[in-house]
Amino acid sequence: MDLVDAQLEIAAGRWPETLPDPVSRAEAFEPLSPRGAAFEARVVAESPRNGFAPSPGRLRRYREPSGDGLRVDSGVVEGSPVPPGFDSLLAKVIASGDSHAAAAARLASALEGTVIHGVETNASLMVSVLRHPDLLGERVHAGWLEGRIEEIAACRLAPDVTALLEREGVADAVAAAASRRRTTAGAEVFGSLGQADGFPRVEPGRRAGEVVLSGPPVRDAGAGETLTVTATPLAGGRELAVTVAGETLALPLSAEGERIARGQDSGEVRAPLAGQVIRILQEGGSVEEGDVVAVIESMKMHWEIRAPASGALEGVAVERGQAVAAGALLLRVAAPTG
């Protein structure tokens, strides 16, 4: 039952439907019998692999889990800042089940389905804890984690899967597919880079940022027929955050990958970071490659945004003084015709 909701109902003069009928004598009250089990995970913006150091930033992607037996209490949304001077708690994820093991398994699966890009979190660490036989056997104690932190905080992905994602050109292909501007195959996009042979097929998934890898390289890595990841460009398009099964990797992008991640292959010019637009060129004008087309103020610094190619300005999506999120579309540069 939701005790806060019950208190609000009582304050409004109504008896909560979730509580037993009120009685006049305390000794006549029969409390509900405990049943099942529940776990709560506190998802915080901290780095377990770096001594649990705070990880402030901005939530570039935020996807909460959902399903039967789950409850999520959070105070953030995609785009929310995580400042360094406040509590790093992002969300509390609660899972219930018929037994200790069932509740732990449900919570671990929920955390594996959580995607948070822009800051580091302890989600993967908690999955390792929830699936550890010591927890399931009720053999944990106050000093249990401290003596096993390196083991528990280690990457949970199979080495072959990590190697597949870190293979040259894969991050670039994932960035292209995540943008949903094209369906890619290794031979189509990376033939010029000599990566076609043995390269996985990389296609957009059904949700924003979702990408599906398939083909022999995926099977050879032991990932089954398909490997579904969620990707978000970070650091102004210089790297790609990729989450699979609750584990997040930061993959560097090549110069070509950066151009794709920033939308420059379609003429799109996007904000490399969040801030306020203090200058934007007007639609209809023409620019040369490298010209400054916009300036964004962030953290008391001015960031010049330059044209990715020569052409005419069109589709200006923001105006001076407007606040924009990282990755927001600013304008497009149309290639000259004829």
VENURFEN-V753264 format. One record per backbone hydrogen bond with DSSP energy under -0.5 kcal/mol. NH is the residue of the N-H (numbers start at 1). CO is the residue of the C=O. E is the energy in kcal/mol with one decimal. If there is no record, write none. Layout:
NH&CO&E + NH&CO&E
//
This chain:
3&1&-0.9 + 6&2&-2.1 + 7&3&-2.2 + 8&4&-2.1 + 9&5&-2.2 + 10&6&-2.3 + 11&7&-2.6 + 12&8&-1.5 + 13&10&-1.8 + 14&9&-2.7 + 16&14&-0.5 + 19&16&-1.2 + 28&25&-1.4 + 29&26&-1.6 + 31&29&-0.7 + 37&97&-2.5 + 39&95&-2.4 + 41&93&-2.9 + 43&41&-0.8 + 43&91&-2.6 + 44&42&-0.6 + 45&88&-2.3 + 46&44&-1.7 + 47&53&-2.3 + 48&46&-0.7 + 50&47&-1.9 + 51&48&-0.7 + 52&47&-2.0 + 53&47&-0.9 + 53&50&-1.0 + 55&45&-2.5 + 57&82&-1.7 + 59&80&-2.7 + 60&58&-1.3 + 60&117&-1.7 + 61&117&-1.6 + 63&115&-2.8 + 70&67&-1.4 + 71&94&-2.3 + 73&92&-2.7 + 74&72&-0.6 + 75&90&-1.3 + 79&59&-2.9 + 80&77&-2.5 + 82&57&-3.8 + 83&81&-0.5 + 86&83&-0.9 + 90&43&-3.1 + 91&43&-1.6 + 92&73&-2.9 + 93&41&-2.7 + 94&71&-3.3 + 94&92&-0.5 + 95&39&-2.4 + 96&69&-2.2 + 97&37&-2.3 + 103&99&-2.4 + 104&100&-1.9 + 105&101&-2.4 + 106&102&-2.1 + 107&103&-2.1 + 108&104&-2.4 + 109&105&-2.3 + 110&106&-2.0 + 111&107&-2.4 + 112&108&-1.9 + 113&109&-1.2 + 114&111&-1.0 + 115&63&-1.9 + 117&61&-2.5 + 122&44&-1.1 + 126&122&-2.1 + 127&123&-1.7 + 128&124&-2.0 + 129&125&-2.0 + 130&126&-2.8 + 131&127&-1.8 + 132&129&-1.2 + 135&132&-0.7 + 136&132&-2.0 + 137&133&-2.0 + 138&135&-1.6 + 139&134&-3.6 + 144&141&-1.6 + 147&143&-1.2 + 148&145&-1.8 + 149&146&-0.6 + 152&148&-2.8 + 153&149&-2.7 + 154&150&-0.6 + 154&151&-0.6 + 161&158&-0.8 + 162&158&-2.2 + 163&159&-2.5 + 164&160&-1.8 + 165&161&-2.2 + 166&162&-1.9 + 167&163&-0.5 + 167&164&-1.0 + 170&167&-2.0 + 171&167&-0.6 + 173&169&-2.2 + 174&170&-2.7 + 175&171&-2.5 + 176&172&-2.1 + 177&173&-2.3 + 178&174&-2.8 + 179&175&-1.3 + 180&177&-1.4 + 181&176&-0.9 + 182&176&-0.5 + 184&182&-0.5 + 184&202&-1.1 + 188&185&-0.6 + 189&185&-2.2 + 190&186&-2.3 + 191&187&-0.5 + 193&190&-0.9 + 194&191&-1.3 + 195&190&-2.1 + 199&196&-1.7 + 201&214&-2.1 + 202&184&-0.9 + 203&212&-2.3 + 205&210&-3.5 + 209&178&-0.7 + 210&207&-2.3 + 211&229&-3.0 + 212&203&-3.2 + 213&227&-2.7 + 214&201&-2.0 + 215&225&-0.7 + 218&215&-0.9 + 219&215&-1.8 + 220&216&-3.2 + 221&217&-1.1 + 222&219&-1.7 + 223&218&-2.0 + 227&213&-2.5 + 229&211&-2.9 + 229&227&-0.5 + 230&243&-2.0 + 231&209&-2.9 + 232&241&-2.0 + 234&239&-3.1 + 236&272&-0.6 + 237&234&-1.1 + 238&234&-0.8 + 238&235&-0.9 + 239&234&-1.7 + 240&251&-3.2 + 241&232&-2.8 + 242&240&-0.5 + 242&249&-2.8 + 243&230&-2.7 + 244&247&-2.5 + 246&112&-0.7 + 247&244&-2.0 + 249&242&-2.9 + 251&240&-3.1 + 251&249&-0.7 + 253&238&-2.2 + 258&254&-2.8 + 259&255&-1.9 + 260&256&-2.0 + 261&257&-3.1 + 262&258&-2.1 + 263&260&-1.6 + 264&259&-2.5 + 265&259&-0.6 + 266&263&-1.2 + 267&264&-1.0 + 268&263&-1.9 + 269&331&-2.8 + 270&262&-0.6 + 270&268&-0.5 + 271&328&-2.6 + 275&324&-2.0 + 276&297&-2.4 + 277&322&-3.0 + 278&276&-0.6 + 278&295&-2.5 + 279&295&-1.4 + 281&293&-2.3 + 284&313&-2.4 + 285&282&-1.2 + 287&311&-2.8 + 290&307&-2.2 + 291&288&-2.6 + 293&291&-0.5 + 293&305&-2.9 + 294&305&-1.5 + 295&279&-2.3 + 296&303&-2.4 + 297&276&-3.0 + 298&296&-0.5 + 298&301&-2.7 + 301&298&-1.6 + 303&296&-3.0 + 304&302&-0.5 + 305&294&-3.3 + 306&304&-0.5 + 307&291&-2.9 + 311&287&-2.2 + 312&334&-2.1 + 313&285&-3.2 + 314&332&-2.5 + 317&330&-3.0 + 318&330&-0.8 + 321&277&-3.9 + 322&319&-2.0 + 324&275&-3.0 + 327&271&-3.2 + 328&325&-2.1 + 330&269&-3.0 + 331&269&-1.4 + 332&314&-2.5 + 333&267&-2.4 + 334&312&-3.1 + 334&332&-0.6
//
